């Protein structure tokens, strides 16, 4: 197992290098000037000479491949550069928002696990019943529904209409809350974005759990357990349920990166101060250093999520051993 983990970690290095090269190249090939934010017609415009001087100081006048290797060298030394907009270190920009995204993504994944697995389990056990049909219809609606549209619907109904929950930000503006009051305020702001972020995942997970359990229930060892006289609930809980979780491990590994990535659309719609909103604003403003920082952190989480999924396979299914 140790050699397997080491081998996978070593394979991550060239993969991340390729991702960084492709991302850096595509980003610089996109139309637009990253210094456009300095050209504000309502204020004193910079002269061409000042723009050239600023471009030289930021290294934007160098060839793309030179800029890439300069960025790579600094990144390997722990220097992720500075934001072209705020001039703050990229690490400060990213890690100041990372806890907010971890909070949002973590609660959304927890809600997905709590709801999707029981729904899929009950739907498989009660196959072709009214409960199964209702769960299937609900899953299809959740899968088909655009996330941004559902987010706007939640805002219209529960924020603008019923005034139950706030629709923007992480805490109420103008109120200096502390202790339990602050926690309650943050939780109220979490309700709508968590629902918008988890509805599609719940639908997918419930369908996968249902299909996986139905497949396991048709296996020979399950029929053997029934033939021995075991009660149906123990056949399902002790023999079928654990093995039905194996395909779910793949989903979990692919979902874990959402803890860092968040949802670009959902965080933007709700004004949640996390990684997704930072990524969108950086793309719109062509803030190259921040874009690369967010991209590489997201890529690292994706490959790490796949590694965690492979390791969880061995835990869920003892027959699997990595050499």
N, C-alpha and C positions, 0 to 999 in steps of 0.2 A: 504493500500500500504506500509506503514511504517513497519508493522509487517511482511509482505511478504519479504521485503528487508532484514530485520533483520534475519528472518528464513533462507533465502538463504545464507546470510553471515556466519551464524553459521554452516550450512551444508558444507561450503567450508573448514572448519578447518579439520575435519576428512578425507575429500577427499584429501587434500594436504598432510596430514600425510601419507596416504596410498601410494600416488604417490612418496613421498620422500623415503619411506621404500623400495618400489619395485625398484626404480631407483638406490638407494645406493647399494642394494644387487646385482642387475644385473651388475652394474659397477664393483664391486669387484670380481664378478665371471668370468669376461672376462679375457682371457689369456693376459699375458704380465706383465711387471714390470714397475711401474710408475717412478722408478729411472733409467730406461734404458737411459734416456737423459743425465745422468751424466757419462755414460760409452762411452766416445768418444775415439776411438782408435788412433786418430791423436794427442791427448793430453795425458797428464799423467793420467793413469787410477787410479781410487780410489782403495785402498786396501780393502779386505773383511771386515776388522775391521772398516775402515772408512765408508763403505757402511752400516754396521750394526748400527753404531753410528748415521748416518744420518737417517736411517729408524726409529730408536728409537725416535729421536728428532721430526720427522714428525708424529709420532704416528702410522706408518704403520705396526708395529709389534704387534699391539693389535688385539684381535678378532674383527671380522666384526661388531658384535652387539655393542661392546664397542665403536668402532669408530663411529658408527651411532649415538648413544645417546650423545656422546661427540660433534659431529657435530651439532646435533639437539639443544642441549643446547646452544651452541655458536650462532647458527643462530637465535634462539628466542631472544637472547640478542643483535642482530644486528651485530654480528661478523660472517661474511661469510667465514672467513679463508683467507689463502694466497695461491697464485698460486705456484705450485711446480716448474714451469719453471722460472718465472720472480721474484718470491718472493714478488710480489706486492699484496696488498689487492685485494680480488676477487671483491669487490664492485667497486674498482677503475678500474679494468680490464673491468668489464661489463658496468658501466655507462659512461666510456669514449667512448665506441662504440655505446651506446644506441641512442644518437641523430642522428648518421649516418644512423642507421637502421630505425628510425622513419621517417627520411627524405625520404629514398628510398621507404619504405612501404607505407607512407602516399600519396606520389605522385602516386604510382602504384594503390592504391585503388581509389584515386580521378579520375584517368584516366579510371579505370574500370567502375565507376559509370557514368561518362560522356558519355562513348561510349556504354556500354552494355545495359543500360536501353532504350535509344532511338532505338538501333538496334532491341531489342526484341519487343518494342512497334510497330515499323514500320512493322516488320516481321509478327506480329499477325494481324495488320490491313490489310496488303496486303497479306493475306494468299493465298498460292498456286500461287503467282505471281512470276515473274522473280526475284524480290528483295528478296522475301521469300526464294526461292531456293538458291540464291547466299549466303544469310545470313546463311542458314542451312549448306551449304557445307563449308563455312568459319568456322562456329562453330565446325563442326565435325573435320576439319583439326586442329583447335586450341586445341581441347580436346585430339586428338590423338597424337599430336606432343610432344616429350620429351622436357622438358624445357632446359636441358643442350645442346641438339642438336640445338635448336633454338638459344640459346645464342651464341654457336660457329658459327652458320650461320651468325648471325648479325655481329660478330667480323670479319668474313672472308669478308663479302660484304661491310659493311660500315666503317670498320676500316682499314683492310689490303688492301682492293680493292679500294674503293673510297676515303679513308682517310678523311672522313667527321667528324667522332667522335673518341675520344680516347677509348681504350678498357680495360684499367687497372687503378685501383686506383680511388681516389676521386678528385684529383687535379694534375696538371702538375708538375712533379718532377723538381726541380731546378729553378722554377720560383716563386719569392716572390710577388704574386699578392695581391692587396688590393682593397676594394671598389667594384664598379661595375665589374671590370675586374675579380676579384675573384669569384663573383657570376656567371658571365658568364662561367667561366672555370668549376665550379662545375656543372652547368646545362648541359654543354656539356658532362661531364663524366656521368651524370645521364641518358641520353637519352637511351643508349643501355640496361643497366640493368633494367630500368623501363619497356621498351618494352618486354624484356624477362620475367620479373616477372608478367606482367599483361595480356599477350596474352591468357593464359589458363583461367584466371579468367574472362576475357571478354567473352570468348566462353561459359563458364558455365553460367554466369549471363544472357547472351542474350537468351540462351535456356530456362532458368527458367522463365525469364520475358515473353517470348512468350507463353509458356505453361500456365502460371498463368493468363495472360490476356485473352487468348482464353477460359479458364474455366469460368472466370468471365463474359465474354460477353454472355455466354449461360444461365446466371442466370435470374430468373423471374423479379427481380427489374430492370434489364437492358432492358428487353423487354417491361416492363411497361413504362419506361422512353421514349423509342422510340415510344410507342403507344400514348404518350401525345404530340407528335409532336416536341420533342427536336431535334435540329440538331445533327448529328452523332458525330461531334467533341466535343460537350458539354456532350453527353452521355458517351463518352470515358473518357474525362478529369475529369468530376465532379463525375461520378458514378462508372466507371469501373477501372480507373487507380489506384486510391488510394487503393482499395481493392486488386488489383493485386500485390501490393507491400508487402502484408503481408507475403507470402512465402519468399520474398527477404530479410526480416528482419533476418530470420534464417541464410541465407548466409552471411549477414553483420556481425552478431554476431560471426560466425565461421571465418570470414576473419579478424576481428579486431586483433586477436593475431598475425597476420603477421606483424603488426606494430613493435612488439618486436622481434618476431622470425626471421623476414626476410625470406630469402630463403637461406638455407645452400648451395645449389648447385650454385645458381645464384651469390651470394656474393663471393663464392670461384672462380668461373670462371672469374669474372670481377675484382677480387682482391679488392672488396669493403670492407673497414675497419669497418664492422658492426658486429652484434651479430652472424649472420650465420657463417661468416668466423671464428670468435672466437670459436664457438662451434665445428667446424670441426677440427681446429688446436688443440683444447684441447682434443678431442677424440683421435686423432692420437698420441698425446704425453702423453695420459693417465693422464692428469692433473685433478685429481679427484675433488678438491675444485671448480675449474672453471666450470667443467661439471655439478656439482650439482647446482651451482649458475645459470647457463644458463637454466638448466632443470626446476628448481623451478620457475624461473621468467616466463618461457614459460607456465608452468602449471597454474600459477596464472592468466596469461592473457587469457588462454583458458576458465577457469571457469568464469572469469569476463566477457568475451565476451558473454558467454551463458546467464549470468544474464542481461547484457545490452540488448540482443536480447529479452528476456522475457519482459523487461520494455518497449521496443519499440513496442511490440505487442499491449500494452494497448493504446499507442499513435496513432498507425496507425488504429487500430480497436477499436472504443469506446465500442463495445459489450463485450470486454474482460476486466475483472476486477480480479485482484489478491486479494484474501482474506487473 
